[in-house]
Amino acid sequence: MPRGHPGVLFRNWAGTHGCCPELFFQPGSLQEIRQILALARQRGKRVKVVGGGHSPSDIACSDGFMIHMGKMNRVLQVDEEKLQVTVEGGILLSELHRELDKHGMALGNLGAVSEVTAAGVIGTGTHNTGIQHGILPTQVVALSLLLASGRVLRCSADGSGSISGGSGSVSVSGGADDADDADDDEDDDDDDVGVSEAEGRALFGAARLHLGALGVVLSVTFQCVPKFRLREVAFPSTLTQVLDQLEEHLQNSQFFRFLWFPHTENVRIIYQDPTAQAPRSSSSWFWDYAVGYHLLQFLLWLSTFFPRLVVWINRIYFRLLFSSRTENVDQSHRIFNYECRFRQHVQDWAIPIGKTREALLELKAELDRNPGIGAHFPVEIRFCRRDEIPLSPCFRRDSCYINVLMYRPYGKEAPRGRYWGIYEGIMRRHGGRPHWAKAHSCTRKDFLEMFPEFPKFCALREKLDPAGIFLNSYLEKVFF
């Protein structure tokens, strides 16, 4: 039995949420996780799995048992012919990049941060940008979960699957034999229970964006691409121009996004595209850190006492750091990732892409009327392709993500209540769906309206975890 540690304080990276679980575990095998779940069932405790802790919400918090998967971080199999890699759920993407580099492979798209686990990035629907690219869970072709009962569920994109092990295992897989390595050596001898193709597809769709509510992710198989470099070109523009020419920008760059500076018309357009050019960088310690971090943090701290200063900070910093053209070339994961220097509160909703212009102009008008709100820069706008994942914010529609934030300079909170209320109201009016890992005020009633397949996910969750062992306070607000 793995040792559980009492008195461990968990806080997310942003410092916005924390908890002190009754027992904190760091298992190194399937059998140890089974023992933890058995102890939880015996004591009537809930269990929460935590990865890199980068979610700005309280989705990872628990006062019961907490499982940290950092010791289950192996690369299980690399298939260079299919360009697929199977990994344990606890591997950090930063660790995976190094292994993929050795095989000439890479993930086709990434979010801003790689100090996050494979299980975590798919479980909350992490995304980047690119209208021809989906959210990160769309890169998953197979996975396996340990259910509350101690059984192992395997599932894959072709709809095949099964459940096995423990008191009987359920596995849903299709041509993903490489995913079995994470648990075959410790499964019991019970026969696999097969599922129909329709059931398999439903299980796979739900498991790809699981919210930590279905089980413990043991392994994930990603569809990769040959490794590549990206050339990033960033240049200034205006909100009016970028919205007038939005379709052109979407076609001009494979990974297009832009940053809007609230209380101004200023915009920073960013193109990222594959290239064969040699690596180069335009970074500068003085501008990036002395001015862009240390001085900015001090000014933001002052603005917590005088919120109207933010209007001038946004204008000045655009001129200082973002008003000229820059270029950078590097391996794809180094360009996709960027340094999040400030602890922050974040909201990030996806709206139908056709609503982009209307929603942003409405937000700008509200902020122009209320300069005292002091909305921090930037508002980041990204785009994603539609998918068929039940709880995806991009479910069956091409989407625009509008990400707003408020920094916490030196850990001090800046007023954000009015900003958050205005932003959420606009997102709701335009059919928005929130990012699961970030702040929102939605409840089950809202999700029933936002996600057509939400009732089916709820029914599946109740079937796989009838006692609610994987629930926490965040998920209770989602499901009840």
Disulfide bonds with the S-S distance in Angstrom:
none
